[in-house]
Amino acid sequence: MASDQDWRPAWRVELIPGYKAHRVAEPVPPLLEPQMPVIAEVLRAIGVDQVGVADHEAEDVIATWSALAAGTVEVVSGDRDLFALVQDPRVRVLYPEKGGMAVVDEAEVTRRYGVPGRLYADFAVLRGDPSDGLPGLRGVGSGRAAALISRYGGVAQMLRDAPLGDADRDYLERAMRVVQPVLDLPIGLPPGRRDRYPADPAAVATLVARQGIRGACDRLVTALAGMG
């Protein structure tokens, strides 16, 4: 499990000052913050690896793991930025939706956005992404973004071949550095699946008694056991 050590890293804000700026004003529910260390303690006792890296987001950890892992990689996340990692047949995203988990492979990214998964970051930069505070290029929506990618092959080729003004060129160069998940963090793959769950039954029993969370712990252990 990857975690945000910094959900709005300063280096990304320096490149795009509006990056996730609207979220700063959103208050953290007062009952949520004290639960976070409890959740971390529970996951550790059950045996779920948690990894975060200073000055980076969870998506960067996941991207680095995807680059390191051998074989098929399934990324479970509700973050569309990770569609940029999709690459048939090796990497796909299991994306939670109302109807359940959508399997997002190259064909699904193309069906939704008209571009291959590996070019989703280019698409988001051109179109803009309000959820991340990316303005996009003026006058470019989803259809135009896909058309530009089809014509030029991606933002890198646009920077080389397309007639761009200085402001647009500067935005594209900075935004691509912001949107692309980092693939080379100084981490290794976590140990992964345990032989048994929970990893520390005594610690789980103590937490269950203290926090009254037997049902949640039992459901998680059952789910983990069923993934074998």
N, C-alpha and C positions, 0 to 999 in steps of 0.2 A: 504494500500500500504506500503510495507516494503522498507526501504532505507538503503544503505551502509553508515554507519557512519565511517567505515574504511574498504575499499575494500581489504586491505592487512594487516590484524592485526599482530602486532609484535609477539604475542604469537604463531601464526601459522608459521611465518617466523623463529622464534627461533627453532621450531621443524623440519621444512623443509626449509633450507635457500633459496632454489630455488623457493619457492612458489610464483607464479605469477611474478617472477623476470623479465621475458621478457617484461612484460607490463610497467615496470617502465620507459623503454626507449621510449615508445610510447608517442609522444607529445599530450597534450590535445588541440584540435582545439581552437584557440584563441577566436572564436566567441561563443563557447559553454559555457565556464565557467560562463560568466556573465548572461547567460540565466537561470542557475539552480535556483537561488533564486526567479526569476520571475515565473518559473514553480511551485515552492513550494507555492508561494503566490496564484497563480491561483487555484491550487488544493485545498488549504485550503478554499478559497472563494466559490468554487463550492461545497465543502463538502466531499472531498476524504481524508480519514484519512491517515496520513503518520507517520510511526514509525521507528525509528532507535535506536540502542543501541551502546554506546561507545565501541570501541575495537572489534566490531563484524560486520559481513556482513549481508546483507539483508536475505540471506538464513537461517541464525540463527534465525532471527525474524520470518520468515515464518515457520520454523520447530517448534519453541515454540508455535506459534499460532495453528499449526496442532495438537500438543499434547494437547492443552487446549480446542479446539473446540469440541462440541458435534455434532453428526450426520455426514453427508457426507461433505467432504472437497475437493474443487477443487482449485488447485494451478495453477495460470496462470504465467508461467515463461519460459524463454529461457535458464535457467541454468540447465544443465543435472545433476548437483550434487543433485538436489531436487528429482530425480528419487529414491533416497534412502528412501524417505518418502512414496513412493507408497505402499499401503496396501489395498488389496481388503477386503471388499467392501467400506471401509471408505475413503481412500485418493487416489486421482489420480491427475495427472498433465496434464494441457492443454498446449501443447508445440507448439510454433509457427514454422511453416515450410512453404515452398513455396506454398504448396497447401492449406494452412489454418491451423487451430488448430488441431494438432494430439492429440487424447485422449490416454494418456499413463497410462495404468493400469498394473496389474501384468502380464497379458498375453502379453501385448505389450513390456514390459521390457524383458520378457523371449524371445519373438520373435526376438528382436533386439540384445540381448547380451547373451542369453542362461542362464540367472540367474534370480531369483525372484527379484522384486523391492527392497525388504528390504535388499538385498545383493549387490545392485549396488555400494555402497561405497567400499565394499571389492573388487569387480571387478575392479573399477577404480584404487585402490591402487596397485593391482597385475599387471594389464596391463600397468599402467601409464596413465597420462593425460597431454599432452603437453600444453593444454590451461591453466592448473593450475600449470605447472612446476613440476609435479610429475614424477619421473623417472621410476617407476615401478620396478619389479624384472627383473634382467638381463635374457634375453632369453624368457620372458613371454609376449606373445601377447594376443589378444582377445580370441582365441580358447583355449590356454593353461590356461588362467585365469579362464574361465568358467569351464574347466575340473578340475582344482584344487578345485574350489568351490564345484563342484558336488562330488568330492571325499572326501573332508574333512568337508564340510558344511559351510566354511567361514574362515576368517583370524584368528579369535580367536581359532578355532579348529586347524588350521595349526600351530599356535604358540605353541599349546599344544602337537600335535602329529606328525607334519611333521619334517623330517630331514633338519634343516635349519642352515646355517652358522651364525656366530655372526653378521655380517654386515647385512644380510637379515633380521634377527630377529629384529635388532635394527630399520631398516627402516620400517618394517611392524608395529611395536609398535608406532613409531612416526607418520607415515603417517595416520594411522587410527584415531588418535586424530585430525589430520588436516582436513581430508576429511568429517568425520561425522558432519553434521549440529548440532548445539547446541540446545537441546530440552528444556532447563530449564532456560532461561533468566528471570530476575525478571521483567516481564511485564505481563499485562493482555490483554485480547482481546479488540480491539478498539470498539467504539460504533457501527460501521457498517453502514448499510444502513439508509439513511435519509428518512423522510416522504416526502420531496420534494427537488428538485434540481433546481437552485443552492441554497446552504444553506444561502448565503449572496448576494442577487441580487445586492445591491448597490455597494458592493466591486467588484463584477464581472463587472458591468457596468463601474466602474472607470478604471479597468484594461484593458477592451476592448478598451476604448477610448485612454488610454495611450499607449498601446502596439499594437493596430491594430490586435487583435486576435479573432475577433468575430466568424469567421468560425470555428476555432478550439474549442472554448468554446461551441458553439452551438452543434457541433458534440458530444462532451463529455457529455453534459447535456442530449442530446437525447439518447445516448447509456446507460447512467445510468438509465434514466427513463424507458427504455425498458427492464431492468433487473429485474423489479419488479415481 
